[in-house]
Amino acid sequence: MANFLASNGQTLIMLIVLGALLVLMFVMSSRSNKKKKKEAEEMMAKFRKGCYVKTIGGIMGKVVAINDNEGTFVLETGSNQQKSLIKFDKQAIYQVSEGKKAVKTVAVEETEEVDDIVEEVNAVKEVAEETAVNE
């Protein structure tokens, strides 16, 4: 009989510890979700026409139009010579930047990337033209 009571006592203690761990896990998860929600709200508070954003796909540019009814926005990317307009869902926003320093950083990165891509495209065109002439 003593063994039976001892094993029930150990089982009860294990259940209490397990329950406490589950409650702790839910509390920590709730805090984490609240923190993420607050950060998202702060980011969306900065989001407006004229700000610079980075999407979850890594595309950076300037917001030129926002459609709240559809939940979309139009992003202007590219260099001064070649600009592109791309429509995104608002949920695609990864980072919102305001201020001259952030704008300059985005513009420099975009210009360098576009120049590299233009050089690669021109090289491919030359090879394709040479191949077409030789055939």
N, C-alpha and C positions, 0 to 999 in steps of 0.2 A: 504494500500500500504506500509506503514511503517513497519508493521508486516512481510510482505512478504520479504522485503529487509533485515530485521533483521535476519530472519530465514535462508535466503540464505547466509548471512555473517557468521553465526554460522556454517553452513554446510561447507562452504569453509575453515574455520579455522580448523574444525575437520579433513577434508581431508588433509590439509597441515601437521597437527600434525601426522596423520596416515602415510603419505608418509615419513616424517622425521624419524619416528620410523622404518619403513621398511628399509630405507637406512642405518640407524645405525645398524640394525640387520645384514644386508649383510656385512657391513664393519667388524663388530666384528667376524662374522663367517669366513670371509676371513683371518683375522689375526690369528685366532685359527688354521685354516687349514695349513697356512704357518708355524706356530710354530711346529705343529705335523710333518709336512713333513721334516722340518729341523732336528728334533730330530731323525726321522727314518733314514735320510741320515747319520747322525753322528754315529748312532749305526751300520749301515751297513758298514761304513768306518772301524770300528774296527773288523768286522767279517772276519775271515780268518782261515785257517787250524791251529789247535793248540790252538785256543781260547776256552773259556768256555762259554756256552750259557744256557739259561733257556727258555724252550718253553712255548707257551700259555697254554699248558696242565700241566705245572709244572715240566716237566722232565728236569733234569740238567745233563750236561755232557760235554765232550771234543769233538770238531769238528775234525774228522779224514779225511774227504774227502768232497769236494765241486764239484758239477756238475752244472756249470753255464748254460749249454745248456738246461737242464731239470728244472733248478731253484730249485735244491734239495741239501741236504747235509746229511752226515752220522754222527750220534752222538754216541759216546762211553759212556756207562753208566755202573754202577755197581762197585763192589769192585775189588781189585787186584785178588782175587780168581775166581770171576765170572763176566766176562765182557760181555756186550751185545752191539750189534751194531744195531741202528735203523735209518731208512731213513726218513727224514722229508722234507717238502716243506719249502723253505726259508721264506715264509709268516708266518710260525709257530713260528718264533723267537720273544721272548718277551723281553729278556735282553741279552746283550753281556758283558762278563767280561774279563778283562785282568789283569794280575798282580798276584803276589804270594798270597796276602791276600785273594783275591776272590777265587783263586784256592783252597787254604786250606779250606775255608769255605764250598765250594761245596763238596770237598772230604770228610770232616768230616760229613756233613749232609747225603751224600750218604751212607757212611759206616754204620752210625747208623741206617738209614732206612732199608738198606739191611739186617743188622744183626737182626733187629726186625722181618722182613718178614721171614727170614730163620728160626727163632725160632718158629714162628707161623706155618709154613709149617711142620716143624718136629713134632710139637705137634699134628697136624691133622693126619700126617702119623702114629704116634703111636696109636692114637685112632682108626684109620681105621684098622691097623694091629691087635689090640686087638679084635675088633669087628669081623674080619674075622676068627680069631682063635677060638673065642667063638661059632661061628655059625657052 
